[in-house]
């Protein structure tokens, strides 16, 4: 598919990525030239600049690559603080940022996690941009 064919249903766009995620499918872009995994997918590789990016299903399993606690979130999420966010190295080679369903003190680098998907809360919908209100929320669950 050429860049001229890109529209919001293409998984190389954020709407297309989140539509697939809502169906339980995590899709990543994989550069045909250098092998870089792009999460979310995009039309061009950020490692080498190639436009030869294939879209492939990705594993929901991974491990904590790095993490932190959010103590001062945006006002809409103040009641959730502190909460843990992490960069997760997925089994297929990509990395994805997301919340972790565990307290900061209970998380360590290398911990195994699994990506889950849920509907956004009322507070999340309230602060979302108009086109994001139905996008699912991904959360990493400790295994």
C-alpha positions as CSV (number, residue, x, y, z in Angstrom):
1,X,0.0,0.0,0.0
2,X,1.4,3.4,-0.9
3,X,1.3,6.5,1.3
4,X,-1.3,7.9,-1.1
5,X,-3.6,5.1,0.0
6,X,-3.4,5.9,3.7
7,X,-6.6,6.8,5.4
8,X,-7.9,6.5,9.0
9,X,-8.6,2.8,8.6
10,X,-5.0,2.0,7.8
11,X,-3.2,0.5,10.9
12,X,-0.2,2.7,10.1
13,X,-2.4,5.6,11.4
14,X,-3.4,6.1,15.1
15,X,-7.1,5.6,14.4
16,X,-6.4,2.4,12.5
17,X,-4.0,1.2,15.3
18,X,-6.6,1.8,18.0
19,X,-9.4,0.2,15.9
20,X,-7.3,-3.0,15.8
21,X,-6.5,-2.7,19.5
22,X,-10.2,-2.4,20.3
23,X,-10.6,-5.8,18.6
24,X,-7.8,-7.2,20.8
25,X,-5.2,-7.1,18.1
26,X,-1.9,-5.3,18.7
27,X,-0.4,-4.4,15.3
28,X,3.1,-3.2,14.8
29,X,5.0,-1.8,11.8
30,X,8.0,-3.8,10.8
31,X,10.6,-2.2,8.6
32,X,11.3,-4.5,5.6
33,X,14.8,-2.9,5.3
34,X,16.2,-2.8,8.8
35,X,13.7,-4.9,10.9
36,X,12.8,-2.1,13.3
37,X,9.5,-2.7,15.0
38,X,7.3,0.4,15.2
39,X,4.7,0.7,17.9
40,X,2.3,2.2,17.0
41,X,2.9,1.5,13.3
42,X,3.7,4.4,11.0
43,X,4.2,4.8,7.3
44,X,8.0,5.4,7.6
45,X,10.7,3.7,9.7
46,X,12.1,6.1,12.4
47,X,15.3,4.0,12.4
48,X,16.3,4.2,8.8
49,X,13.7,6.3,7.0
50,X,12.5,3.5,4.8
51,X,8.9,3.6,3.5
52,X,8.8,-0.2,3.2
53,X,6.9,-0.9,6.4
54,X,4.8,-4.0,6.8
55,X,2.1,-4.3,9.4
56,X,2.2,-7.5,11.5
57,X,0.5,-8.8,14.7
58,X,2.6,-8.3,17.8
59,X,2.8,-10.3,21.0
60,X,0.9,-9.0,24.0
61,X,3.7,-10.4,26.2
62,X,6.7,-8.5,27.3
63,X,8.8,-7.3,30.2
64,X,9.3,-4.0,31.9
65,X,12.2,-2.1,30.2
66,X,11.9,1.0,32.4
67,X,9.3,2.5,34.6
68,X,8.3,5.4,36.8
69,X,5.6,6.6,39.1
70,X,3.4,9.6,38.1
71,X,2.8,11.7,41.2
72,X,1.6,14.9,39.5
73,X,-0.7,13.9,36.6
74,X,-2.9,16.1,34.5
75,X,-5.8,17.4,36.7
76,X,-8.3,15.0,35.2
77,X,-6.3,12.1,36.6
78,X,-5.3,13.5,40.0
79,X,-7.4,11.0,41.8
80,X,-5.5,8.1,40.2
81,X,-2.1,9.3,41.4
82,X,0.3,7.9,42.1
83,X,0.2,5.4,39.2
84,X,2.9,3.5,37.4
85,X,3.8,3.8,33.7
86,X,6.4,1.8,31.9
87,X,8.1,1.2,28.6
88,X,7.6,-2.5,27.9
89,X,9.8,-4.4,25.6
90,X,7.4,-6.8,23.8
91,X,8.4,-10.3,22.8
92,X,8.4,-9.4,19.1
93,X,11.0,-6.6,19.6
94,X,8.9,-3.4,19.8
95,X,8.5,-1.2,22.8
96,X,5.3,0.4,24.0
97,X,4.5,2.9,26.7
98,X,1.6,2.3,29.0
99,X,0.2,2.1,32.5
100,X,1.0,-0.8,34.6
101,X,-1.7,-2.3,36.9
102,X,0.6,-2.4,39.9
103,X,2.0,-0.1,42.5
104,X,5.5,1.3,41.8
105,X,7.0,-0.5,44.7
106,X,5.8,-3.8,43.2
107,X,7.4,-3.3,39.8
108,X,11.0,-4.1,38.7
109,X,12.9,-4.0,35.4
110,X,12.5,-7.3,33.7
111,X,9.2,-8.2,35.3
112,X,6.9,-10.0,32.9
113,X,3.7,-8.3,31.9
114,X,0.8,-8.8,29.5
115,X,-1.0,-6.1,27.5
116,X,-4.7,-5.9,28.2
117,X,-7.3,-3.6,26.6
118,X,-10.2,-1.9,28.3
119,X,-12.8,0.8,27.6
120,X,-11.9,4.3,28.6
121,X,-13.3,5.6,31.8
122,X,-15.7,8.6,31.9
123,X,-12.8,10.8,33.1
124,X,-10.6,9.6,30.2
125,X,-13.4,10.2,27.7
126,X,-13.9,13.7,29.1
127,X,-10.3,14.8,28.4
128,X,-9.9,12.9,25.1
129,X,-9.9,14.8,21.8
130,X,-13.1,14.3,19.9
131,X,-11.7,11.6,17.7
132,X,-10.1,9.7,20.6
133,X,-13.2,9.2,22.8
134,X,-13.8,5.6,21.6
135,X,-10.2,4.6,21.5
136,X,-9.4,1.8,23.9
137,X,-6.9,2.1,26.8
138,X,-4.1,-0.4,27.0
139,X,-2.8,-1.5,30.4
140,X,0.0,-3.8,31.3
141,X,-0.9,-6.5,33.8
142,X,1.9,-8.2,35.8
143,X,2.1,-12.0,35.2
